[in-house]
Amino acid sequence: MALRERLRMICCIKDSPHRISLAFAIGVFIGMSPFLGIHTVLGILVAWLFRLNKLATIIGVYITNPWTIIPIYTFSTWVGMKFLGIGMIIPEVDWKHMNLSRILNELSPILKPFFFGTLLIGTLSAILSYIVIYRIAKRTNG
């Protein structure tokens, strides 16, 4: 679904501009969070808990998709490394003896910058998306 279609869907929601924007922004934060694999469930759960619009939240969650997740996570990890003062890390991977324990061990040096970076970029993106969607929803819904 194209970005314009998603924005049109958000603007047609019958709710206040604040609540629409908040639901979308929370979805964006969750979508960019390091909790890959549970974004959708987490988005629905948070929307349900705070009585936010589930559609707006899920549209925000799906800001990350198979086409955007790698650039977003790569950029976020790079930002995390810069903020934490960590130099370039390229782990050597022994593909012949790969298992979950080895993967976690080999990737452990980038986990901290990954978590920090995704949470930072997710927060900044959520704030920016709130502002943008609020302005659009205010103009559309009055």
C-alpha positions as CSV (number, residue, x, y, z in Angstrom):
1,M,0.0,0.0,0.0
2,A,1.4,3.4,-1.0
3,L,2.1,6.1,1.5
4,R,-0.6,8.4,0.2
5,E,-3.2,5.6,0.6
6,R,-2.1,5.1,4.2
7,L,-2.3,8.8,4.9
8,R,-5.8,8.9,3.4
9,M,-6.8,6.0,5.6
10,I,-5.5,7.7,8.7
11,C,-7.2,11.0,7.8
12,C,-10.6,9.3,7.4
13,I,-10.6,8.0,11.0
14,K,-13.3,9.5,13.1
15,D,-11.3,10.7,16.1
16,S,-9.5,13.8,17.3
17,P,-6.3,14.9,15.4
18,H,-4.4,14.3,18.7
19,R,-5.6,10.8,19.2
20,I,-5.0,9.8,15.5
21,S,-1.5,11.3,15.6
22,L,-0.7,9.7,18.9
23,A,-1.8,6.2,17.7
24,F,0.2,6.6,14.5
25,A,3.3,7.9,16.4
26,I,3.2,5.0,18.9
27,G,2.9,2.7,15.9
28,V,6.0,4.2,14.3
29,F,7.9,3.9,17.6
30,I,7.0,0.2,17.9
31,G,7.7,-0.4,14.2
32,M,11.2,1.0,14.6
33,S,11.8,-0.7,18.0
34,P,14.3,-3.6,18.3
35,F,11.5,-6.1,19.0
36,L,11.5,-7.5,15.5
37,G,8.9,-10.2,15.0
38,I,6.4,-8.9,17.6
39,H,5.8,-5.4,16.2
40,T,2.2,-6.2,15.0
41,V,1.2,-7.9,18.2
42,L,2.8,-5.2,20.3
43,G,1.1,-2.5,18.3
44,I,-2.4,-4.1,18.7
45,L,-1.7,-4.7,22.4
46,V,-0.6,-1.1,23.1
47,A,-3.5,0.3,21.1
48,W,-5.9,-1.8,23.0
49,L,-4.4,-1.0,26.4
50,F,-4.5,2.8,25.8
51,R,-7.8,2.7,23.7
52,L,-6.1,4.1,20.7
53,N,-7.2,3.5,17.1
54,K,-5.8,0.2,16.1
55,L,-5.8,1.0,12.4
56,A,-3.7,4.2,12.9
57,T,-1.3,2.3,15.2
58,I,-0.8,-0.6,12.8
59,I,-0.3,1.7,9.8
60,G,2.5,3.4,11.9
61,V,3.9,-0.1,12.9
62,Y,4.1,-1.0,9.2
63,I,6.4,1.9,8.5
64,T,8.9,-0.9,8.7
65,N,8.4,-3.7,6.2
66,P,10.6,-6.1,4.3
67,W,11.8,-3.2,2.1
68,T,12.6,-0.7,4.8
69,I,13.6,-2.8,7.8
70,I,17.2,-3.4,6.8
71,P,18.0,0.3,6.0
72,I,16.2,1.5,9.1
73,Y,18.0,-1.0,11.4
74,T,21.4,-0.5,9.7
75,F,21.1,3.3,10.1
76,S,19.8,3.0,13.7
77,T,22.7,0.7,14.6
78,W,25.2,3.1,13.0
79,V,23.7,6.0,15.0
80,G,23.9,4.0,18.1
81,M,27.5,3.2,17.5
82,K,28.3,7.0,16.9
83,F,26.4,8.0,20.1
84,L,28.1,5.4,22.2
85,G,31.5,6.1,20.7
86,I,31.9,2.6,19.3
87,G,34.1,2.1,16.2
88,M,33.3,0.0,13.2
89,I,32.4,-3.6,14.2
90,I,32.3,-6.3,11.6
91,P,32.0,-9.6,13.4
92,E,33.6,-12.7,11.9
93,V,31.0,-15.3,11.4
94,D,31.8,-19.0,11.2
95,W,28.9,-20.1,9.0
96,K,29.8,-23.8,9.2
97,H,29.2,-24.0,13.0
98,M,26.3,-21.6,13.3
99,N,23.7,-21.9,16.0
100,L,21.6,-19.5,18.0
101,S,24.2,-19.3,20.8
102,R,27.0,-18.5,18.3
103,I,24.9,-15.9,16.5
104,L,24.2,-14.1,19.8
105,N,27.9,-14.3,20.8
106,E,29.1,-13.0,17.4
107,L,26.5,-10.2,17.3
108,S,26.8,-9.2,21.0
109,P,29.2,-6.2,20.2
110,I,26.4,-4.6,18.1
111,L,23.5,-5.4,20.3
112,K,24.0,-2.3,22.6
113,P,24.3,0.2,19.7
114,F,21.4,-1.6,17.9
115,F,19.1,-1.2,20.9
116,F,20.2,2.3,21.7
117,G,20.0,3.4,18.0
118,T,16.6,1.9,17.3
119,L,15.1,3.4,20.4
120,L,16.6,6.8,19.7
121,I,15.6,6.8,16.0
122,G,12.2,5.4,16.9
123,T,11.6,8.1,19.4
124,L,12.6,10.9,17.1
125,S,10.6,9.4,14.2
126,A,7.5,9.1,16.5
127,I,7.8,12.8,17.5
128,L,8.2,13.9,13.9
129,S,5.4,11.6,12.7
130,Y,3.1,12.9,15.4
131,I,3.6,16.5,14.2
132,V,3.1,15.7,10.6
133,I,0.0,13.5,11.1
134,Y,-1.5,16.0,13.5
135,R,-1.2,18.8,11.0
136,I,-2.7,16.7,8.2
137,A,-5.5,15.4,10.5
138,K,-6.3,18.9,11.8
139,R,-6.5,20.2,8.2
140,T,-8.6,17.2,7.1
141,N,-10.9,16.7,10.1
142,G,-11.0,20.4,11.3
